[in-house]
Amino acid sequence: MTHLKNLFLNWTDRKTLGVLIASGFLAYLRCIFYPFVHDDLIFIVTNPQINQWDNLVDIFLKSSGFFQGDAIINTYYRPLLEVFYKIEYLFFGLDPKGYHIVNIFLHIANGICIYFLSRILFKRKLLAFFAAALFLLHPVQTESVCAIAGISNLLFSFLCFLSFLFYLNSQKDVLALKKIIRYSLSLFIFLLALLTKERAVIWPFLILLYEGCFALRLTKKSFKEIAIRAGGFFLVLAGYFIFRKIILGASLPEVAFHEREAWLRLFAIPKMFFSYLRLLVAPFGLHYYRSIDILNVSAFWMVGLLGLFHVLGISLWFLGSQARRLAFFSLGWFFISLLPVLGIFPLINEYSFVLASEHFLYFSFFGFVVFALIVSDKILKYLFKEKGKKVFILFFSSVLLIFFGMTISQNQYWRGEIPLFQRTLKYQKDFGRVRILLARAYYFDKKYKKALEEYGKALVIMKKYAHKAKGSSAESFYTNFIKEIYFDRAHCYESLGDFSQAIEEYSLALAIAPRDAGLHNNLGVLYLSMGEGNKAIFHFQKAFEINPTDTTTLNNLAVCYIQKGEKKKAQLFWEQALHSQPDNLVARTNLEKLLSEKE
């Protein structure tokens, strides 16, 4: 790009770019050595399709479907992200270092994009540098960079920033062919962003916002040109929705509001917005899995939001014409890009709770930082006159140093699941799902008593929510969590050697879900290990009745009948297991051994 090339050629202080790269890398150096945690395990470690390259067509023709047990964890449509995971796995396998390095470099690339975008918008190197540096070093970005699964934010943001750079440069080209090529590249990169993360649907509106803010005057001719330029992005977006409707059967992800929930979510938006704003202005107490209770809202938050809009309006009034345009654009960027993550749609975590993750702010941060720099620059110049620039540099340099230290400190909580979830519960003690996640982390770390303690607290919380949701469609959501808690507690007691208590926990789970084949199968395995073959057969038979094709149950029944000396029945079950799953090595080996003994 000519404009970008000129920026490099005219850049007398090339150390600026080096400072941005070095500071971004040093801030996140520690996380390179951290393991896979939480969502990383689902998307990479336990993803059965990550090393398969013969299903690329299917990836683009259906929604993602990652499972944990019988529950679907992800039903998004992000085919490009899935392909990107495959490429990473091809290079790094199950070594998390490579994935972390890619995240860090993508984050730095986004910071560099911010620098060049700001150069074009600000036309001032100093403000552009601080915009990029604040983007790189603000602690709220930690979640997107340290979590390997955070690459969805990094990659989608990079593609949108790159699309914007091509778009801005296409307007500066004199030659029609170059203009068309760069504009077409901008549209194509936008399409890639859509295929990376659904949140990219807001991009055409940001292009329209830019045109509206920076058009010098709206004549009939200029309005037509703007409509054509922005219209290309809306056409791409329309094509994306039509494709999803035809191929996937739905233009948008399926959502299901519980009773009164839609209104509750709308009323909670002001509170959620202020929670995001607080994280940006004063990034203390950052933690993973942040949530907002939509039942605990009041008119105070709405009044506060109206007051904030009033203050912002006054601020815009006192800015100069060009600064006002840029400030309005940056505010619009911030508000529009936040719309998809303000909890309007029910991505449920608890009854009456909506997710308010810090990674939602990654892309929106650009608008916030541009506005903050513009307003701060004007205020400091007004207060300190000639010394305003020096005060500006001193103030934001100090802020950067503080943020650099905070980011390094915040990184440490991603060194494992236990510190990650402990950090969350320090601030949200009644977040039941996080209690369960911490309990599981303790279990896998063989800290069974601590796991049981957390499961006990989670059980109390989930029973409370199930009672609140009684009679509504949300009730089953929480009773299923309660069943899972009993199931997991049984595993803990088994590991501690307390089989009688484990049986009681399985029984409590079965009281909730008597048709759960997995529960019957696990209870059968427990009885089998205790030498109670008849009870084991009873539960394996129950599991078999519920799911006659489950090879694990068929193998277990065969083992029971071998112990009872009934080899013919064992043979039948192993044969049925092989019929259901021909490549079942356990069934094949045992059956061959049984038949050889007969001979």
Beta strands, then each sheet from edge to edge (+ up, - down):
strand 1: 66-68
strand 2: 71-74
strand 3: 291-293
strand 4: 353-355
sheet 1: 1+ 2-
sheet 2: 3+ 4-
end
